[in-house]
Amino acid sequence: MELNRPLFNLLKPEEFGIELSETFQIHPEQSTSALVVYHPDATYYNV
C-alpha cells in the first residue's frame, strides 16, 4: 500500500477530493487505484 504514495505524487488525486492516510490507505474508502499499461505483444481476448 505504501506504493500509493508515488502514484499520488504523479497523479495529484487530491484535486478530486481523494486523500491518502498516514498508513497509505485511500479515502474515501470506495476509491481504487490502478496503474494500467499497454504492451505491444499482449494478447487480448473476448469473454
CHARMM-style PDB file with segment names, atoms N, HN, CA, C and O in Angstrom:
ATOM      1  N   MET     1       0.804  -1.184   0.000  1.00  0.00      PROA
ATOM      2  CA  MET     1       0.000   0.000   0.000  1.00  0.00      PROA
ATOM      3  C   MET     1       0.854   1.257   0.000  1.00  0.00      PROA
ATOM      4  O   MET     1       0.400   2.315  -0.435  1.00  0.00      PROA
ATOM      5  N   GLU     2       2.079   1.153   0.481  1.00  0.00      PROA
ATOM      6  HN  GLU     2       2.448   0.293   0.835  1.00  0.00      PROA
ATOM      7  CA  GLU     2       2.922   2.349   0.505  1.00  0.00      PROA
ATOM      8  C   GLU     2       3.311   2.799  -0.897  1.00  0.00      PROA
ATOM      9  O   GLU     2       3.791   3.918  -1.081  1.00  0.00      PROA
ATOM     10  N   LEU     3       3.106   1.931  -1.888  1.00  0.00      PROA
ATOM     11  HN  LEU     3       2.716   1.022  -1.739  1.00  0.00      PROA
ATOM     12  CA  LEU     3       3.362   2.348  -3.273  1.00  0.00      PROA
ATOM     13  C   LEU     3       2.280   3.294  -3.787  1.00  0.00      PROA
ATOM     14  O   LEU     3       2.389   3.820  -4.895  1.00  0.00      PROA
ATOM     15  N   ASN     4       1.240   3.512  -2.989  1.00  0.00      PROA
ATOM     16  HN  ASN     4       1.151   3.085  -2.089  1.00  0.00      PROA
ATOM     17  CA  ASN     4       0.239   4.513  -3.355  1.00  0.00      PROA
ATOM     18  C   ASN     4       0.846   5.915  -3.344  1.00  0.00      PROA
ATOM     19  O   ASN     4       0.401   6.785  -4.092  1.00  0.00      PROA
ATOM     20  N   ARG     5       1.868   6.144  -2.496  1.00  0.00      PROA
ATOM     21  HN  ARG     5       2.230   5.437  -1.888  1.00  0.00      PROA
ATOM     22  CA  ARG     5       2.459   7.484  -2.387  1.00  0.00      PROA
ATOM     23  C   ARG     5       3.040   7.957  -3.723  1.00  0.00      PROA
ATOM     24  O   ARG     5       2.695   9.059  -4.150  1.00  0.00      PROA
ATOM     25  N   PRO     6       3.908   7.189  -4.415  1.00  0.00      PROA
ATOM     26  CA  PRO     6       4.425   7.661  -5.707  1.00  0.00      PROA
ATOM     27  C   PRO     6       3.313   7.868  -6.737  1.00  0.00      PROA
ATOM     28  O   PRO     6       3.384   8.787  -7.553  1.00  0.00      PROA
ATOM     29  N   LEU     7       2.300   7.024  -6.700  1.00  0.00      PROA
ATOM     30  HN  LEU     7       2.242   6.277  -6.038  1.00  0.00      PROA
ATOM     31  CA  LEU     7       1.181   7.169  -7.624  1.00  0.00      PROA
ATOM     32  C   LEU     7       0.429   8.469  -7.341  1.00  0.00      PROA
ATOM     33  O   LEU     7       0.045   9.182  -8.268  1.00  0.00      PROA
ATOM     34  N   PHE     8       0.222   8.774  -6.067  1.00  0.00      PROA
ATOM     35  HN  PHE     8       0.534   8.195  -5.314  1.00  0.00      PROA
ATOM     36  CA  PHE     8      -0.436  10.026  -5.702  1.00  0.00      PROA
ATOM     37  C   PHE     8       0.413  11.224  -6.101  1.00  0.00      PROA
ATOM     38  O   PHE     8      -0.120  12.231  -6.568  1.00  0.00      PROA
ATOM     39  N   ASN     9       1.722  11.130  -5.922  1.00  0.00      PROA
ATOM     40  HN  ASN     9       2.155  10.313  -5.542  1.00  0.00      PROA
ATOM     41  CA  ASN     9       2.603  12.230  -6.313  1.00  0.00      PROA
ATOM     42  C   ASN     9       2.526  12.492  -7.810  1.00  0.00      PROA
ATOM     43  O   ASN     9       2.613  13.639  -8.250  1.00  0.00      PROA
ATOM     44  N   LEU    10       2.364  11.447  -8.581  1.00  0.00      PROA
ATOM     45  HN  LEU    10       2.293  10.515  -8.224  1.00  0.00      PROA
ATOM     46  CA  LEU    10       2.308  11.562 -10.035  1.00  0.00      PROA
ATOM     47  C   LEU    10       0.965  12.109 -10.519  1.00  0.00      PROA
ATOM     48  O   LEU    10       0.925  12.980 -11.387  1.00  0.00      PROA
ATOM     49  N   LEU    11      -0.132  11.599  -9.960  1.00  0.00      PROA
ATOM     50  HN  LEU    11      -0.099  10.891  -9.255  1.00  0.00      PROA
ATOM     51  CA  LEU    11      -1.463  11.903 -10.497  1.00  0.00      PROA
ATOM     52  C   LEU    11      -2.199  13.048  -9.803  1.00  0.00      PROA
ATOM     53  O   LEU    11      -3.157  13.583 -10.363  1.00  0.00      PROA
ATOM     54  N   LYS    12      -1.777  13.435  -8.605  1.00  0.00      PROA
ATOM     55  HN  LYS    12      -0.999  13.001  -8.151  1.00  0.00      PROA
ATOM     56  CA  LYS    12      -2.400  14.531  -7.852  1.00  0.00      PROA
ATOM     57  C   LYS    12      -3.907  14.341  -7.649  1.00  0.00      PROA
ATOM     58  O   LYS    12      -4.676  15.242  -7.983  1.00  0.00      PROA
ATOM     59  N   PRO    13      -4.355  13.195  -7.109  1.00  0.00      PROA
ATOM     60  CA  PRO    13      -5.794  12.965  -6.938  1.00  0.00      PROA
ATOM     61  C   PRO    13      -6.433  13.853  -5.867  1.00  0.00      PROA
ATOM     62  O   PRO    13      -7.659  13.902  -5.765  1.00  0.00      PROA
ATOM     63  N   GLU    14      -5.627  14.552  -5.074  1.00  0.00      PROA
ATOM     64  HN  GLU    14      -4.631  14.512  -5.157  1.00  0.00      PROA
ATOM     65  CA  GLU    14      -6.181  15.468  -4.076  1.00  0.00      PROA
ATOM     66  C   GLU    14      -7.052  16.531  -4.741  1.00  0.00      PROA
ATOM     67  O   GLU    14      -7.981  17.060  -4.131  1.00  0.00      PROA
ATOM     68  N   GLU    15      -6.742  16.832  -5.993  1.00  0.00      PROA
ATOM     69  HN  GLU    15      -5.987  16.401  -6.489  1.00  0.00      PROA
ATOM     70  CA  GLU    15      -7.531  17.817  -6.738  1.00  0.00      PROA
ATOM     71  C   GLU    15      -8.976  17.357  -6.908  1.00  0.00      PROA
ATOM     72  O   GLU    15      -9.854  18.176  -7.180  1.00  0.00      PROA
ATOM     73  N   PHE    16      -9.235  16.061  -6.753  1.00  0.00      PROA
ATOM     74  HN  PHE    16      -8.522  15.395  -6.533  1.00  0.00      PROA
ATOM     75  CA  PHE    16     -10.574  15.499  -6.919  1.00  0.00      PROA
ATOM     76  C   PHE    16     -11.167  15.040  -5.588  1.00  0.00      PROA
ATOM     77  O   PHE    16     -12.196  14.364  -5.567  1.00  0.00      PROA
ATOM     78  N   GLY    17     -10.521  15.403  -4.478  1.00  0.00      PROA
ATOM     79  HN  GLY    17      -9.685  15.951  -4.495  1.00  0.00      PROA
ATOM     80  CA  GLY    17     -11.042  15.061  -3.162  1.00  0.00      PROA
ATOM     81  C   GLY    17     -10.626  13.693  -2.651  1.00  0.00      PROA
ATOM     82  O   GLY    17     -11.211  13.188  -1.693  1.00  0.00      PROA
ATOM     83  N   ILE    18      -9.627  13.087  -3.275  1.00  0.00      PROA
ATOM     84  HN  ILE    18      -9.152  13.497  -4.054  1.00  0.00      PROA
ATOM     85  CA  ILE    18      -9.143  11.780  -2.832  1.00  0.00      PROA
ATOM     86  C   ILE    18      -7.868  12.004  -2.025  1.00  0.00      PROA
ATOM     87  O   ILE    18      -6.960  12.707  -2.467  1.00  0.00      PROA
ATOM     88  N   GLU    19      -7.809  11.404  -0.843  1.00  0.00      PROA
ATOM     89  HN  GLU    19      -8.547  10.833  -0.484  1.00  0.00      PROA
ATOM     90  CA  GLU    19      -6.683  11.620   0.056  1.00  0.00      PROA
ATOM     91  C   GLU    19      -6.019  10.304   0.426  1.00  0.00      PROA
ATOM     92  O   GLU    19      -6.618   9.234   0.317  1.00  0.00      PROA
ATOM     93  N   LEU    20      -4.775  10.405   0.863  1.00  0.00      PROA
ATOM     94  HN  LEU    20      -4.289  11.275   0.952  1.00  0.00      PROA
ATOM     95  CA  LEU    20      -4.004   9.246   1.301  1.00  0.00      PROA
ATOM     96  C   LEU    20      -3.701   9.416   2.783  1.00  0.00      PROA
ATOM     97  O   LEU    20      -3.182  10.453   3.198  1.00  0.00      PROA
ATOM     98  N   SER    21      -4.026   8.398   3.588  1.00  0.00      PROA
ATOM     99  HN  SER    21      -4.448   7.556   3.252  1.00  0.00      PROA
ATOM    100  CA  SER    21      -3.805   8.481   5.036  1.00  0.00      PROA
ATOM    101  C   SER    21      -2.335   8.225   5.363  1.00  0.00      PROA
ATOM    102  O   SER    21      -1.534   7.905   4.485  1.00  0.00      PROA
ATOM    103  N   GLU    22      -2.000   8.372   6.644  1.00  0.00      PROA
ATOM    104  HN  GLU    22      -2.650   8.633   7.357  1.00  0.00      PROA
ATOM    105  CA  GLU    22      -0.632   8.108   7.100  1.00  0.00      PROA
ATOM    106  C   GLU    22      -0.245   6.651   6.887  1.00  0.00      PROA
ATOM    107  O   GLU    22       0.938   6.333   6.767  1.00  0.00      PROA
ATOM    108  N   THR    23      -1.238   5.765   6.841  1.00  0.00      PROA
ATOM    109  HN  THR    23      -2.199   6.024   6.939  1.00  0.00      PROA
ATOM    110  CA  THR    23      -0.986   4.338   6.625  1.00  0.00      PROA
ATOM    111  C   THR    23      -1.175   3.959   5.161  1.00  0.00      PROA
ATOM    112  O   THR    23      -1.289   2.780   4.827  1.00  0.00      PROA
ATOM    113  N   PHE    24      -1.206   4.970   4.289  1.00  0.00      PROA
ATOM    114  HN  PHE    24      -1.113   5.928   4.561  1.00  0.00      PROA
ATOM    115  CA  PHE    24      -1.288   4.806   2.836  1.00  0.00      PROA
ATOM    116  C   PHE    24      -2.620   4.239   2.349  1.00  0.00      PROA
ATOM    117  O   PHE    24      -2.691   3.675   1.257  1.00  0.00      PROA
ATOM    118  N   GLN    25      -3.668   4.385   3.147  1.00  0.00      PROA
ATOM    119  HN  GLN    25      -3.610   4.843   4.034  1.00  0.00      PROA
ATOM    120  CA  GLN    25      -4.994   3.977   2.698  1.00  0.00      PROA
ATOM    121  C   GLN    25      -5.646   5.140   1.965  1.00  0.00      PROA
ATOM    122  O   GLN    25      -5.460   6.302   2.327  1.00  0.00      PROA
ATOM    123  N   ILE    26      -6.410   4.816   0.933  1.00  0.00      PROA
ATOM    124  HN  ILE    26      -6.562   3.872   0.638  1.00  0.00      PROA
ATOM    125  CA  ILE    26      -7.067   5.832   0.122  1.00  0.00      PROA
ATOM    126  C   ILE    26      -8.431   6.150   0.727  1.00  0.00      PROA
ATOM    127  O   ILE    26      -9.184   5.249   1.097  1.00  0.00      PROA
ATOM    128  N   HSD    27      -8.737   7.439   0.821  1.00  0.00      PROA
ATOM    129  HN  HSD    27      -8.125   8.171   0.520  1.00  0.00      PROA
ATOM    130  CA  HSD    27     -10.039   7.897   1.316  1.00  0.00      PROA
ATOM    131  C   HSD    27     -10.658   8.809   0.275  1.00  0.00      PROA
ATOM    132  O   HSD    27      -9.933   9.647  -0.261  1.00  0.00      PROA
ATOM    133  N   PRO    28     -11.933   8.715  -0.054  1.00  0.00      PROA
ATOM    134  CA  PRO    28     -12.926   7.856   0.565  1.00  0.00      PROA
ATOM    135  C   PRO    28     -12.680   6.378   0.266  1.00  0.00      PROA
ATOM    136  O   PRO    28     -12.005   6.033  -0.703  1.00  0.00      PROA
ATOM    137  N   GLU    29     -13.239   5.512   1.114  1.00  0.00      PROA
ATOM    138  HN  GLU    29     -13.788   5.793   1.902  1.00  0.00      PROA
ATOM    139  CA  GLU    29     -12.988   4.070   1.036  1.00  0.00      PROA
ATOM    140  C   GLU    29     -13.329   3.461  -0.312  1.00  0.00      PROA
ATOM    141  O   GLU    29     -12.700   2.485  -0.721  1.00  0.00      PROA
ATOM    142  N   GLN    30     -14.305   4.013  -1.005  1.00  0.00      PROA
ATOM    143  HN  GLN    30     -14.816   4.805  -0.672  1.00  0.00      PROA
ATOM    144  CA  GLN    30     -14.747   3.435  -2.272  1.00  0.00      PROA
ATOM    145  C   GLN    30     -13.765   3.701  -3.411  1.00  0.00      PROA
ATOM    146  O   GLN    30     -13.974   3.226  -4.527  1.00  0.00      PROA
ATOM    147  N   SER    31     -12.713   4.444  -3.148  1.00  0.00      PROA
ATOM    148  HN  SER    31     -12.543   4.831  -2.241  1.00  0.00      PROA
ATOM    149  CA  SER    31     -11.730   4.773  -4.185  1.00  0.00      PROA
ATOM    150  C   SER    31     -10.831   3.578  -4.478  1.00  0.00      PROA
ATOM    151  O   SER    31     -10.578   2.748  -3.605  1.00  0.00      PROA
ATOM    152  N   THR    32     -10.358   3.504  -5.705  1.00  0.00      PROA
ATOM    153  HN  THR    32     -10.563   4.179  -6.414  1.00  0.00      PROA
ATOM    154  CA  THR    32      -9.480   2.422  -6.139  1.00  0.00      PROA
ATOM    155  C   THR    32      -8.337   3.016  -6.936  1.00  0.00      PROA
ATOM    156  O   THR    32      -8.530   3.989  -7.665  1.00  0.00      PROA
ATOM    157  N   SER    33      -7.156   2.447  -6.809  1.00  0.00      PROA
ATOM    158  HN  SER    33      -6.999   1.657  -6.216  1.00  0.00      PROA
ATOM    159  CA  SER    33      -6.035   2.902  -7.629  1.00  0.00      PROA
ATOM    160  C   SER    33      -5.529   1.743  -8.475  1.00  0.00      PROA
ATOM    161  O   SER    33      -5.562   0.584  -8.060  1.00  0.00      PROA
ATOM    162  N   ALA    34      -5.065   2.081  -9.662  1.00  0.00      PROA
ATOM    163  HN  ALA    34      -5.038   3.022  -9.999  1.00  0.00      PROA
ATOM    164  CA  ALA    34      -4.503   1.075 -10.561  1.00  0.00      PROA
ATOM    165  C   ALA    34      -3.575   1.773 -11.537  1.00  0.00      PROA
ATOM    166  O   ALA    34      -3.800   2.921 -11.920  1.00  0.00      PROA
ATOM    167  N   LEU    35      -2.550   1.079 -11.924  1.00  0.00      PROA
ATOM    168  HN  LEU    35      -2.367   0.146 -11.613  1.00  0.00      PROA
ATOM    169  CA  LEU    35      -1.651   1.562 -12.957  1.00  0.00      PROA
ATOM    170  C   LEU    35      -1.776   0.581 -14.112  1.00  0.00      PROA
ATOM    171  O   LEU    35      -1.360  -0.572 -14.002  1.00  0.00      PROA
ATOM    172  N   VAL    36      -2.345   1.036 -15.208  1.00  0.00      PROA
ATOM    173  HN  VAL    36      -2.683   1.973 -15.297  1.00  0.00      PROA
ATOM    174  CA  VAL    36      -2.614   0.174 -16.353  1.00  0.00      PROA
ATOM    175  C   VAL    36      -1.678   0.590 -17.481  1.00  0.00      PROA
ATOM    176  O   VAL    36      -1.604   1.766 -17.837  1.00  0.00      PROA
ATOM    177  N   VAL    37      -0.968  -0.379 -18.038  1.00  0.00      PROA
ATOM    178  HN  VAL    37      -1.028  -1.334 -17.749  1.00  0.00      PROA
ATOM    179  CA  VAL    37      -0.027  -0.084 -19.114  1.00  0.00      PROA
ATOM    180  C   VAL    37      -0.307  -0.971 -20.316  1.00  0.00      PROA
ATOM    181  O   VAL    37      -0.892  -2.046 -20.193  1.00  0.00      PROA
ATOM    182  N   TYR    38       0.116  -0.507 -21.457  1.00  0.00      PROA
ATOM    183  HN  TYR    38       0.592   0.367 -21.557  1.00  0.00      PROA
ATOM    184  CA  TYR    38      -0.059  -1.221 -22.717  1.00  0.00      PROA
ATOM    185  C   TYR    38       1.238  -1.939 -23.064  1.00  0.00      PROA
ATOM    186  O   TYR    38       2.321  -1.392 -22.856  1.00  0.00      PROA
ATOM    187  N   HSD    39       1.144  -3.142 -23.584  1.00  0.00      PROA
ATOM    188  HN  HSD    39       0.265  -3.587 -23.753  1.00  0.00      PROA
ATOM    189  CA  HSD    39       2.313  -3.865 -24.076  1.00  0.00      PROA
ATOM    190  C   HSD    39       2.007  -4.332 -25.490  1.00  0.00      PROA
ATOM    191  O   HSD    39       0.985  -4.983 -25.710  1.00  0.00      PROA
ATOM    192  N   PRO    40       2.868  -4.015 -26.457  1.00  0.00      PROA
ATOM    193  CA  PRO    40       2.575  -4.343 -27.854  1.00  0.00      PROA
ATOM    194  C   PRO    40       2.453  -5.842 -28.127  1.00  0.00      PROA
ATOM    195  O   PRO    40       1.806  -6.232 -29.099  1.00  0.00      PROA
ATOM    196  N   ASP    41       3.053  -6.684 -27.302  1.00  0.00      PROA
ATOM    197  HN  ASP    41       3.579  -6.367 -26.512  1.00  0.00      PROA
ATOM    198  CA  ASP    41       2.967  -8.128 -27.518  1.00  0.00      PROA
ATOM    199  C   ASP    41       1.825  -8.783 -26.737  1.00  0.00      PROA
ATOM    200  O   ASP    41       1.693 -10.007 -26.744  1.00  0.00      PROA
ATOM    201  N   ALA    42       1.008  -7.981 -26.069  1.00  0.00      PROA
ATOM    202  HN  ALA    42       1.115  -6.987 -26.063  1.00  0.00      PROA
ATOM    203  CA  ALA    42      -0.087  -8.534 -25.273  1.00  0.00      PROA
ATOM    204  C   ALA    42      -1.144  -9.154 -26.180  1.00  0.00      PROA
ATOM    205  O   ALA    42      -1.374  -8.692 -27.297  1.00  0.00      PROA
ATOM    206  N   THR    43      -1.777 -10.203 -25.680  1.00  0.00      PROA
ATOM    207  HN  THR    43      -1.591 -10.578 -24.773  1.00  0.00      PROA
ATOM    208  CA  THR    43      -2.865 -10.865 -26.398  1.00  0.00      PROA
ATOM    209  C   THR    43      -4.167 -10.556 -25.675  1.00  0.00      PROA
ATOM    210  O   THR    43      -4.284 -10.771 -24.469  1.00  0.00      PROA
ATOM    211  N   TYR    44      -5.131 -10.056 -26.412  1.00  0.00      PROA
ATOM    212  HN  TYR    44      -5.035  -9.881 -27.392  1.00  0.00      PROA
ATOM    213  CA  TYR    44      -6.420  -9.711 -25.831  1.00  0.00      PROA
ATOM    214  C   TYR    44      -7.468 -10.693 -26.312  1.00  0.00      PROA
ATOM    215  O   TYR    44      -7.369 -11.222 -27.419  1.00  0.00      PROA
ATOM    216  N   TYR    45      -8.459 -10.934 -25.496  1.00  0.00      PROA
ATOM    217  HN  TYR    45      -8.539 -10.504 -24.597  1.00  0.00      PROA
ATOM    218  CA  TYR    45      -9.498 -11.893 -25.854  1.00  0.00      PROA
ATOM    219  C   TYR    45     -10.849 -11.393 -25.348  1.00  0.00      PROA
ATOM    220  O   TYR    45     -10.916 -10.582 -24.425  1.00  0.00      PROA
ATOM    221  N   ASN    46     -11.904 -11.878 -25.954  1.00  0.00      PROA
ATOM    222  HN  ASN    46     -11.850 -12.537 -26.704  1.00  0.00      PROA
ATOM    223  CA  ASN    46     -13.268 -11.559 -25.530  1.00  0.00      PROA
ATOM    224  C   ASN    46     -13.801 -12.688 -24.676  1.00  0.00      PROA
ATOM    225  O   ASN    46     -13.528 -13.861 -24.935  1.00  0.00      PROA
ATOM    226  N   VAL    47     -14.552 -12.333 -23.671  1.00  0.00      PROA
ATOM    227  HN  VAL    47     -14.774 -11.381 -23.461  1.00  0.00      PROA
ATOM    228  CA  VAL    47     -15.146 -13.346 -22.794  1.00  0.00      PROA
ATOM    229  C   VAL    47     -16.597 -13.528 -23.170  1.00  0.00      PROA
ATOM    230  OT1 VAL    47     -17.296 -14.336 -22.559  1.00  0.00      PROA
TER     231      VAL     47
END
